[in-house]
Amino acid sequence: MVYLLAGLLLFLGVHSVRIVADGWRTQTLARKGEAAYKGAYSLLSLLGFALIIYGFGVARETPIHLWTPPLGMRHAASLLTLVAFILLAAAYVPRNGIKARVHHPMVLGVKAWALAHLLANGNLAHMILFGAFLAWGVLNFIASRRRDRAAGTQYTPGTLSATGITVAVGVVAWAAFAFKLHGLLIGIRPFG
């Protein structure tokens, strides 16, 4: 569990700089330059991510069961992960109506993904991993919206075609992951 906690602290810590120290980040970017800052950010993120993967794998070898989720939670998790994939696509498809409406679809996607996994899993490692990501997502979304209001950020209105493409990309990515890649990469097949 130590590796999982260390990875979460490092990964989410690096991704929380704008939440807790946006002024420091701006000063460091100006002082060190964008390339150096992004290089250090990427290196620390990758190290944290590797520790999360390793630590979660180790923790799954000797699971500590806290509760048994009802069977219906698997269906709720499937629906929430579909929403998460559509939100993830909305972060990258230009001029879609989802991003125009929610402004930070990536963070909302992380929140939906984490909540889905919390509902469908009842062991300690899952609670720590997905609970940490859900808490981070909530705090990041609040901070991001606060920055938007302070800066008077305006989002480009979305188009129907871009929104349709966003939903289609999200659904296809979700289906690929849910029916094939989750089993190959994680070792758990959500749909048998």
Phi and psi restraints in degrees (value plus and minus 20) as a CYANA .aco file:
   2 VAL   PHI     -82.6   -42.6
   2 VAL   PSI     -61.8   -21.8
   3 TYR   PHI     -86.3   -46.3
   3 TYR   PSI     -60.0   -20.0
   4 LEU   PHI     -81.9   -41.9
   4 LEU   PSI     -67.4   -27.4
   5 LEU   PHI     -83.9   -43.9
   5 LEU   PSI     -61.6   -21.6
   6 ALA   PHI     -84.1   -44.1
   6 ALA   PSI     -62.4   -22.4
   7 GLY   PHI     -83.5   -43.5
   7 GLY   PSI     -63.0   -23.0
   8 LEU   PHI     -83.5   -43.5
   8 LEU   PSI     -63.1   -23.1
   9 LEU   PHI     -80.7   -40.7
   9 LEU   PSI     -65.1   -25.1
  10 LEU   PHI     -89.5   -49.5
  10 LEU   PSI     -71.4   -31.4
  11 PHE   PHI     -84.1   -44.1
  11 PHE   PSI     -72.5   -32.5
  12 LEU   PHI     -92.7   -52.7
  12 LEU   PSI     -47.6    -7.6
  13 GLY   PHI     -82.9   -42.9
  13 GLY   PSI     -67.3   -27.3
  14 VAL   PHI     -81.8   -41.8
  14 VAL   PSI     -60.2   -20.2
  15 HIS   PHI     -98.9   -58.9
  15 HIS   PSI     -20.9    19.1
  16 SER   PHI    -125.5   -85.5
  16 SER   PSI     -17.8    22.2
  17 VAL   PHI     -77.2   -37.2
  17 VAL   PSI     -62.4   -22.4
  18 ARG   PHI     -89.0   -49.0
  18 ARG   PSI     -42.4    -2.4
  19 ILE   PHI     -95.4   -55.4
  19 ILE   PSI     -64.3   -24.3
  20 VAL   PHI    -126.7   -86.7
  20 VAL   PSI     -39.5     0.5
  21 ALA   PHI    -168.1  -128.1
  21 ALA   PSI      36.0    76.0
  22 ASP   PHI     -84.4   -44.4
  22 ASP   PSI     -56.8   -16.8
  23 GLY   PHI     -84.1   -44.1
  23 GLY   PSI     -63.1   -23.1
  24 TRP   PHI     -81.8   -41.8
  24 TRP   PSI     -60.7   -20.7
  25 ARG   PHI     -81.3   -41.3
  25 ARG   PSI     -65.7   -25.7
  26 THR   PHI     -81.6   -41.6
  26 THR   PSI     -64.4   -24.4
  27 GLN   PHI     -84.4   -44.4
  27 GLN   PSI     -61.2   -21.2
  28 THR   PHI     -87.1   -47.1
  28 THR   PSI     -60.2   -20.2
  29 LEU   PHI     -79.6   -39.6
  29 LEU   PSI     -63.6   -23.6
  30 ALA   PHI     -86.9   -46.9
  30 ALA   PSI     -59.4   -19.4
  31 ARG   PHI     -96.5   -56.5
  31 ARG   PSI     -65.4   -25.4
  32 LYS   PHI    -114.9   -74.9
  32 LYS   PSI     -42.4    -2.4
  33 GLY   PHI      75.1   115.1
  33 GLY   PSI     134.5   174.5
  34 GLU   PHI     -84.9   -44.9
  34 GLU   PSI     -60.5   -20.5
  35 ALA   PHI     -84.2   -44.2
  35 ALA   PSI     -64.9   -24.9
  36 ALA   PHI     -86.4   -46.4
  36 ALA   PSI     -62.4   -22.4
  37 TYR   PHI     -82.7   -42.7
  37 TYR   PSI     -69.5   -29.5
  38 LYS   PHI     -85.4   -45.4
  38 LYS   PSI     -53.2   -13.2
  39 GLY   PHI     -84.3   -44.3
  39 GLY   PSI     -67.6   -27.6
  40 ALA   PHI     -85.0   -45.0
  40 ALA   PSI     -61.6   -21.6
  41 TYR   PHI     -79.1   -39.1
  41 TYR   PSI     -67.2   -27.2
  42 SER   PHI     -85.7   -45.7
  42 SER   PSI     -63.2   -23.2
  43 LEU   PHI     -82.4   -42.4
  43 LEU   PSI     -67.7   -27.7
  44 LEU   PHI     -85.6   -45.6
  44 LEU   PSI     -57.6   -17.6
  45 SER   PHI     -83.2   -43.2
  45 SER   PSI     -65.7   -25.7
  46 LEU   PHI     -83.8   -43.8
  46 LEU   PSI     -61.1   -21.1
  47 LEU   PHI     -82.5   -42.5
  47 LEU   PSI     -65.5   -25.5
  48 GLY   PHI     -81.8   -41.8
  48 GLY   PSI     -62.3   -22.3
  49 PHE   PHI     -83.5   -43.5
  49 PHE   PSI     -63.0   -23.0
  50 ALA   PHI     -81.5   -41.5
  50 ALA   PSI     -62.1   -22.1
  51 LEU   PHI     -84.7   -44.7
  51 LEU   PSI     -58.0   -18.0
  52 ILE   PHI     -82.2   -42.2
  52 ILE   PSI     -68.1   -28.1
  53 ILE   PHI     -80.8   -40.8
  53 ILE   PSI     -68.9   -28.9
  54 TYR   PHI     -83.6   -43.6
  54 TYR   PSI     -68.5   -28.5
  55 GLY   PHI     -84.2   -44.2
  55 GLY   PSI     -57.9   -17.9
  56 PHE   PHI     -88.7   -48.7
  56 PHE   PSI     -59.4   -19.4
  57 GLY   PHI     -81.7   -41.7
  57 GLY   PSI     -63.7   -23.7
  58 VAL   PHI     -84.6   -44.6
  58 VAL   PSI     -64.0   -24.0
  59 ALA   PHI     -84.8   -44.8
  59 ALA   PSI     -52.0   -12.0
  60 ARG   PHI     -92.0   -52.0
  60 ARG   PSI     -39.7     0.3
  61 GLU   PHI     -87.3   -47.3
  61 GLU   PSI     -52.3   -12.3
  62 THR   PHI    -150.1  -110.1
  62 THR   PSI      55.0    95.0
  63 PRO   PHI     -86.8   -46.8
  63 PRO   PSI     124.6   164.6
  64 ILE   PHI    -130.0   -90.0
  64 ILE   PSI      84.1   124.1
  65 HIS   PHI     -99.1   -59.1
  65 HIS   PSI     106.8   146.8
  66 LEU   PHI    -120.1   -80.1
  66 LEU   PSI     -55.9   -15.9
  67 TRP   PHI    -181.6  -141.6
  67 TRP   PSI     141.9   181.9
  68 THR   PHI    -128.6   -88.6
  68 THR   PSI      95.0   135.0
  69 PRO   PHI     -87.5   -47.5
  69 PRO   PSI     122.7   162.7
  70 PRO   PHI     -82.0   -42.0
  70 PRO   PSI     130.8   170.8
  71 LEU   PHI     -75.6   -35.6
  71 LEU   PSI     -56.4   -16.4
  72 GLY   PHI     -81.3   -41.3
  72 GLY   PSI     -41.6    -1.6
  73 MET   PHI     -87.1   -47.1
  73 MET   PSI     -47.0    -7.0
  74 ARG   PHI     -84.6   -44.6
  74 ARG   PSI     -57.0   -17.0
  75 HIS   PHI     -89.5   -49.5
  75 HIS   PSI     -62.0   -22.0
  76 ALA   PHI     -82.5   -42.5
  76 ALA   PSI     -60.4   -20.4
  77 ALA   PHI     -84.2   -44.2
  77 ALA   PSI     -60.5   -20.5
  78 SER   PHI     -81.4   -41.4
  78 SER   PSI     -64.2   -24.2
  79 LEU   PHI     -85.3   -45.3
  79 LEU   PSI     -63.7   -23.7
  80 LEU   PHI     -85.8   -45.8
  80 LEU   PSI     -56.1   -16.1
  81 THR   PHI     -90.5   -50.5
  81 THR   PSI     -51.7   -11.7
  82 LEU   PHI     -81.5   -41.5
  82 LEU   PSI     -66.2   -26.2
  83 VAL   PHI     -79.6   -39.6
  83 VAL   PSI     -61.6   -21.6
  84 ALA   PHI     -81.6   -41.6
  84 ALA   PSI     -62.3   -22.3
  85 PHE   PHI     -87.3   -47.3
  85 PHE   PSI     -57.9   -17.9
  86 ILE   PHI     -84.9   -44.9
  86 ILE   PSI     -61.8   -21.8
  87 LEU   PHI     -84.5   -44.5
  87 LEU   PSI     -59.3   -19.3
  88 LEU   PHI     -80.9   -40.9
  88 LEU   PSI     -64.8   -24.8
  89 ALA   PHI     -81.8   -41.8
  89 ALA   PSI     -57.2   -17.2
  90 ALA   PHI     -83.8   -43.8
  90 ALA   PSI     -44.0    -4.0
  91 ALA   PHI     -89.7   -49.7
  91 ALA   PSI     -41.4    -1.4
  92 TYR   PHI    -135.8   -95.8
  92 TYR   PSI     -44.5    -4.5
  93 VAL   PHI    -101.0   -61.0
  93 VAL   PSI      99.8   139.8
  94 PRO   PHI     -85.5   -45.5
  94 PRO   PSI     127.1   167.1
  95 ARG   PHI      38.5    78.5
  95 ARG   PSI      14.3    54.3
  96 ASN   PHI    -112.2   -72.2
  96 ASN   PSI     131.5   171.5
  97 GLY   PHI     -90.4   -50.4
  97 GLY   PSI     -43.4    -3.4
  98 ILE   PHI     -87.0   -47.0
  98 ILE   PSI     -68.7   -28.7
  99 LYS   PHI     -84.9   -44.9
  99 LYS   PSI     -57.3   -17.3
 100 ALA   PHI     -81.2   -41.2
 100 ALA   PSI     -51.8   -11.8
 101 ARG   PHI    -107.3   -67.3
 101 ARG   PSI     -66.4   -26.4
 102 VAL   PHI    -117.9   -77.9
 102 VAL   PSI     -36.7     3.3
 103 HIS   PHI      52.5    92.5
 103 HIS   PSI     -54.9   -14.9
 104 HIS   PHI    -153.9  -113.9
 104 HIS   PSI      47.2    87.2
 105 PRO   PHI     -85.4   -45.4
 105 PRO   PSI     -50.6   -10.6
 106 MET   PHI     -81.2   -41.2
 106 MET   PSI     -66.3   -26.3
 107 VAL   PHI     -86.4   -46.4
 107 VAL   PSI     -60.9   -20.9
 108 LEU   PHI     -84.6   -44.6
 108 LEU   PSI     -54.8   -14.8
 109 GLY   PHI     -84.3   -44.3
 109 GLY   PSI     -61.2   -21.2
 110 VAL   PHI     -82.6   -42.6
 110 VAL   PSI     -62.4   -22.4
 111 LYS   PHI     -82.2   -42.2
 111 LYS   PSI     -64.6   -24.6
 112 ALA   PHI     -84.6   -44.6
 112 ALA   PSI     -62.6   -22.6
 113 TRP   PHI     -81.2   -41.2
 113 TRP   PSI     -67.3   -27.3
 114 ALA   PHI     -84.8   -44.8
 114 ALA   PSI     -65.1   -25.1
 115 LEU   PHI     -81.9   -41.9
 115 LEU   PSI     -61.0   -21.0
 116 ALA   PHI     -77.3   -37.3
 116 ALA   PSI     -65.3   -25.3
 117 HIS   PHI     -92.9   -52.9
 117 HIS   PSI     -49.8    -9.8
 118 LEU   PHI     -87.3   -47.3
 118 LEU   PSI     -57.9   -17.9
 119 LEU   PHI     -88.5   -48.5
 119 LEU   PSI     -54.4   -14.4
 120 ALA   PHI    -116.4   -76.4
 120 ALA   PSI     -24.4    15.6
 121 ASN   PHI    -150.9  -110.9
 121 ASN   PSI     122.2   162.2
 122 GLY   PHI    -145.3  -105.3
 122 GLY   PSI       3.0    43.0
 123 ASN   PHI    -127.9   -87.9
 123 ASN   PSI     143.8   183.8
 124 LEU   PHI     -79.9   -39.9
 124 LEU   PSI     -63.8   -23.8
 125 ALA   PHI     -80.7   -40.7
 125 ALA   PSI     -61.0   -21.0
 126 HIS   PHI     -85.3   -45.3
 126 HIS   PSI     -62.3   -22.3
 127 MET   PHI     -81.1   -41.1
 127 MET   PSI     -62.0   -22.0
 128 ILE   PHI     -87.9   -47.9
 128 ILE   PSI     -70.7   -30.7
 129 LEU   PHI     -81.9   -41.9
 129 LEU   PSI     -76.9   -36.9
 130 PHE   PHI     -96.8   -56.8
 130 PHE   PSI     -49.6    -9.6
 131 GLY   PHI     -84.2   -44.2
 131 GLY   PSI     -60.2   -20.2
 132 ALA   PHI     -84.3   -44.3
 132 ALA   PSI     -63.8   -23.8
 133 PHE   PHI     -86.9   -46.9
 133 PHE   PSI     -56.8   -16.8
 134 LEU   PHI     -85.9   -45.9
 134 LEU   PSI     -65.3   -25.3
 135 ALA   PHI     -81.1   -41.1
 135 ALA   PSI     -64.2   -24.2
 136 TRP   PHI     -80.4   -40.4
 136 TRP   PSI     -63.6   -23.6
 137 GLY   PHI     -81.6   -41.6
 137 GLY   PSI     -62.0   -22.0
 138 VAL   PHI     -82.5   -42.5
 138 VAL   PSI     -69.5   -29.5
 139 LEU   PHI     -84.9   -44.9
 139 LEU   PSI     -59.9   -19.9
 140 ASN   PHI     -85.9   -45.9
 140 ASN   PSI     -61.6   -21.6
 141 PHE   PHI     -83.2   -43.2
 141 PHE   PSI     -63.6   -23.6
 142 ILE   PHI     -80.8   -40.8
 142 ILE   PSI     -66.7   -26.7
 143 ALA   PHI     -84.9   -44.9
 143 ALA   PSI     -60.1   -20.1
 144 SER   PHI     -84.9   -44.9
 144 SER   PSI     -64.0   -24.0
 145 ARG   PHI     -84.7   -44.7
 145 ARG   PSI     -57.5   -17.5
 146 ARG   PHI     -83.8   -43.8
 146 ARG   PSI     -62.7   -22.7
 147 ARG   PHI     -83.5   -43.5
 147 ARG   PSI     -61.1   -21.1
 148 ASP   PHI     -79.4   -39.4
 148 ASP   PSI     -65.8   -25.8
 149 ARG   PHI     -84.0   -44.0
 149 ARG   PSI     -63.3   -23.3
 150 ALA   PHI     -83.7   -43.7
 150 ALA   PSI     -57.0   -17.0
 151 ALA   PHI    -108.7   -68.7
 151 ALA   PSI     -27.0    13.0
 152 GLY   PHI      45.4    85.4
 152 GLY   PSI      15.0    55.0
 153 THR   PHI     -83.4   -43.4
 153 THR   PSI     111.8   151.8
 154 GLN   PHI    -133.6   -93.6
 154 GLN   PSI     113.6   153.6
 155 TYR   PHI    -121.7   -81.7
 155 TYR   PSI     119.1   159.1
 156 THR   PHI     -83.2   -43.2
 156 THR   PSI     112.1   152.1
 157 PRO   PHI     -80.2   -40.2
 157 PRO   PSI     126.4   166.4
 158 GLY   PHI    -106.5   -66.5
 158 GLY   PSI     140.4   180.4
 159 THR   PHI    -128.5   -88.5
 159 THR   PSI     135.8   175.8
 160 LEU   PHI     -83.5   -43.5
 160 LEU   PSI     -60.6   -20.6
 161 SER   PHI     -86.7   -46.7
 161 SER   PSI     -63.2   -23.2
 162 ALA   PHI     -85.9   -45.9
 162 ALA   PSI     -56.0   -16.0
 163 THR   PHI     -87.5   -47.5
 163 THR   PSI     -60.8   -20.8
 164 GLY   PHI     -82.1   -42.1
 164 GLY   PSI     -62.3   -22.3
 165 ILE   PHI     -82.5   -42.5
 165 ILE   PSI     -61.9   -21.9
 166 THR   PHI     -79.1   -39.1
 166 THR   PSI     -68.3   -28.3
 167 VAL   PHI     -83.7   -43.7
 167 VAL   PSI     -63.4   -23.4
 168 ALA   PHI     -82.8   -42.8
 168 ALA   PSI     -65.1   -25.1
 169 VAL   PHI     -81.7   -41.7
 169 VAL   PSI     -64.0   -24.0
 170 GLY   PHI     -82.3   -42.3
 170 GLY   PSI     -63.3   -23.3
 171 VAL   PHI     -85.9   -45.9
 171 VAL   PSI     -64.0   -24.0
 172 VAL   PHI     -84.7   -44.7
 172 VAL   PSI     -64.3   -24.3
 173 ALA   PHI     -83.1   -43.1
 173 ALA   PSI     -62.2   -22.2
 174 TRP   PHI     -80.9   -40.9
 174 TRP   PSI     -66.9   -26.9
 175 ALA   PHI     -81.9   -41.9
 175 ALA   PSI     -63.7   -23.7
 176 ALA   PHI     -81.2   -41.2
 176 ALA   PSI     -62.7   -22.7
 177 PHE   PHI     -92.8   -52.8
 177 PHE   PSI     -65.5   -25.5
 178 ALA   PHI     -86.6   -46.6
 178 ALA   PSI     -60.1   -20.1
 179 PHE   PHI    -112.9   -72.9
 179 PHE   PSI     -37.0     3.0
 180 LYS   PHI    -154.4  -114.4
 180 LYS   PSI     -80.0   -40.0
 181 LEU   PHI     -88.5   -48.5
 181 LEU   PSI     -54.3   -14.3
 182 HIS   PHI     -80.8   -40.8
 182 HIS   PSI     -62.5   -22.5
 183 GLY   PHI     -85.5   -45.5
 183 GLY   PSI     -62.8   -22.8
 184 LEU   PHI     -88.3   -48.3
 184 LEU   PSI     -62.8   -22.8
 185 LEU   PHI    -108.6   -68.6
 185 LEU   PSI     -56.9   -16.9
 186 ILE   PHI    -122.8   -82.8
 186 ILE   PSI     -45.2    -5.2
 187 GLY   PHI      69.2   109.2
 187 GLY   PSI     -14.0    26.0
 188 ILE   PHI    -143.8  -103.8
 188 ILE   PSI     107.4   147.4
 189 ARG   PHI    -121.3   -81.3
 189 ARG   PSI      87.0   127.0
 190 PRO   PHI     -79.2   -39.2
 190 PRO   PSI     -48.2    -8.2
 191 PHE   PHI    -135.1   -95.1
 191 PHE   PSI      18.1    58.1
